[in-house]
Amino acid sequence: MATSPPVVQAAAAGAARLLRVRWLVRAPIWAYRARLGAVFGSRLVMLEHTGRTSGRRRFVVLEVVGRPAPGTFLVVSGFGRRAQWFGNIQASPQVRLYVGSRRPARAKARVLTRDQARTALAAYAAARPRTWATLKPALEHTLGAAVEDLPMVALDLVPPVSRSPGRGDGIRQRRLRP
């Protein structure tokens, strides 16, 4: 971790404290549940995952750090491998993704390799230098380590399954009059 000016260190410490205020961090979840996710634009998504021990639905709002392909969203575990959502998606990669105010979509989570994560994080830092200049010290203060090895996850949307009508899909068929 590189030495930063005192003002940056103080700001990072303050931001790290805010990241530990549960009600503040969870507030965007309530916005998504109220179908107000559009206020966050495409920079944030809500991930619905399954608790690896409880089996219950869990939610977390994450910043999108990249969109390498249509239907793929890259997110970073800001608390490293110890983040609960990160452990949950490793145990059960079938998730649902809320983007904007749209209905949730099925997705599959996959952890990127270290090289893939570093490349994506470098692209994020280059695309958003001011945001990265603020975020990086806060993450380093929270983790107590450099952020170059943060785990990154790709959330790949799963195409909807198309079913033909009348095959037990619950859609009632109308009879055409002769």
C-alpha positions in Angstrom: 0.0 0.0 0.0 1.6 3.3 -1.1 1.8 6.2 1.3 -0.8 8.8 0.6 -1.1 12.5 1.7 -2.8 12.9 5.1 -5.9 14.4 3.5 -6.4 11.3 1.3 -5.7 9.0 4.3 -8.4 10.8 6.4 -10.9 10.7 3.5 -10.2 7.0 3.0 -10.7 6.3 6.7 -14.0 8.2 6.7 -15.2 6.3 3.6 -14.1 3.0 5.1 -16.2 3.8 8.2 -19.2 4.6 6.1 -18.9 1.2 4.3 -19.4 -0.4 7.7 -22.7 1.4 8.4 -25.2 -1.3 7.7 -28.3 0.8 7.1 -26.4 3.1 4.8 -24.9 0.3 2.7 -28.3 -1.5 2.5 -30.4 1.5 1.5 -30.0 0.9 -2.2 -31.4 -2.6 -1.8 -34.7 -1.0 -0.7 -34.7 1.3 -3.7 -34.2 -1.7 -6.1 -37.0 -3.6 -4.3 -39.3 -0.6 -4.8 -38.4 -0.7 -8.6 -36.5 2.5 -8.3 -33.2 1.1 -9.5 -33.2 3.4 -12.5 -32.0 6.2 -10.2 -28.6 4.5 -10.0 -28.3 4.2 -13.8 -26.3 1.4 -15.2 -23.4 1.9 -12.7 -25.0 -0.2 -10.0 -26.8 -3.6 -10.1 -28.5 -5.6 -7.4 -27.4 -9.2 -7.0 -29.8 -11.7 -5.5 -27.9 -14.8 -4.3 -28.5 -17.8 -2.0 -27.0 -18.0 1.4 -24.6 -20.9 1.5 -25.6 -21.9 5.0 -29.1 -20.6 5.4 -30.3 -21.3 1.9 -32.2 -17.9 2.1 -32.3 -15.2 -0.6 -29.7 -12.5 0.0 -29.2 -9.2 -1.7 -26.3 -6.9 -2.3 -25.9 -3.8 -4.5 -22.6 -3.6 -6.4 -20.9 -1.2 -8.7 -20.4 -2.4 -12.3 -16.8 -2.0 -13.2 -17.0 -3.3 -16.8 -19.3 -4.6 -19.5 -17.0 -6.6 -21.7 -19.8 -8.1 -23.7 -23.6 -7.7 -24.0 -25.2 -9.4 -21.1 -22.1 -9.5 -19.0 -21.5 -7.3 -16.0 -18.2 -7.2 -14.1 -18.3 -6.5 -10.3 -15.5 -6.4 -7.7 -15.7 -7.7 -4.1 -14.6 -4.6 -2.3 -14.1 -6.6 0.9 -12.1 -9.2 -0.8 -12.8 -13.0 -0.5 -14.3 -12.5 3.0 -17.4 -10.8 1.6 -20.4 -12.9 2.4 -21.9 -12.5 -1.1 -18.7 -13.6 -2.7 -18.7 -16.9 -0.7 -22.3 -17.4 -1.5 -21.9 -17.1 -5.3 -19.0 -19.5 -5.1 -21.2 -22.1 -3.4 -24.2 -21.4 -5.7 -23.4 -19.5 -8.9 -27.0 -19.3 -10.1 -28.1 -15.8 -9.2 -30.6 -13.1 -10.2 -29.6 -9.7 -11.4 -31.6 -6.5 -11.1 -30.5 -3.8 -13.6 -32.2 -0.4 -13.4 -36.0 -0.8 -12.8 -36.3 -3.9 -15.0 -37.5 -7.2 -13.7 -34.8 -9.5 -12.3 -33.0 -11.7 -14.8 -31.4 -15.0 -14.3 -27.6 -15.0 -14.4 -24.6 -17.1 -13.7 -21.7 -15.8 -11.6 -18.1 -16.8 -12.4 -14.9 -15.7 -10.6 -12.4 -14.2 -13.0 -8.7 -15.3 -13.0 -6.2 -12.9 -11.3 -4.9 -11.7 -14.7 -8.5 -11.1 -16.0 -9.3 -9.2 -12.9 -6.2 -7.0 -13.0 -6.9 -6.2 -16.7 -10.5 -5.2 -16.0 -9.5 -3.2 -12.9 -6.9 -1.3 -14.9 -9.5 -0.5 -17.6 -11.9 0.8 -14.9 -9.1 3.0 -13.4 -8.3 4.4 -16.8 -12.0 5.0 -17.7 -12.9 6.6 -14.3 -9.7 8.1 -12.9 -11.4 10.5 -10.5 -13.6 7.8 -9.1 -10.7 5.4 -8.8 -8.6 8.0 -7.1 -11.2 8.3 -4.3 -12.2 4.6 -4.2 -8.8 3.0 -4.2 -7.5 4.5 -0.9 -10.9 3.7 0.8 -10.7 0.1 -0.3 -7.0 -0.2 0.7 -7.8 1.3 4.1 -10.7 -1.2 4.6 -8.7 -4.2 3.5 -5.4 -3.2 4.9 -3.7 -4.3 1.7 -3.3 -3.2 -2.0 -6.3 -3.6 -4.2 -4.6 -5.1 -7.2 -5.7 -8.6 -6.1 -9.3 -7.9 -5.4 -11.5 -10.8 -6.6 -13.7 -9.9 -9.6 -16.9 -11.7 -10.7 -18.5 -11.8 -14.1 -22.3 -12.0 -14.0 -23.5 -13.5 -17.3 -27.2 -13.1 -18.1 -28.8 -16.5 -18.9 -31.1 -16.3 -22.0 -34.7 -17.0 -21.2 -35.9 -20.5 -21.9 -38.4 -20.6 -24.7 -41.2 -23.0 -24.4 -43.7 -24.0 -26.9 -47.3 -23.4 -25.9 -49.3 -26.3 -24.7 -46.5 -28.3 -23.3 -47.3 -28.0 -19.6 -46.1 -24.4 -19.3 -49.3 -23.2 -17.5 -50.4 -21.1 -20.5 -54.0 -21.8 -21.3 -54.8 -22.5 -24.9 -57.8 -21.1 -26.8 -59.6 -23.1 -29.2 -60.2 -21.5 -32.6 -63.7 -21.5 -33.9 -64.2 -23.4 -37.2 
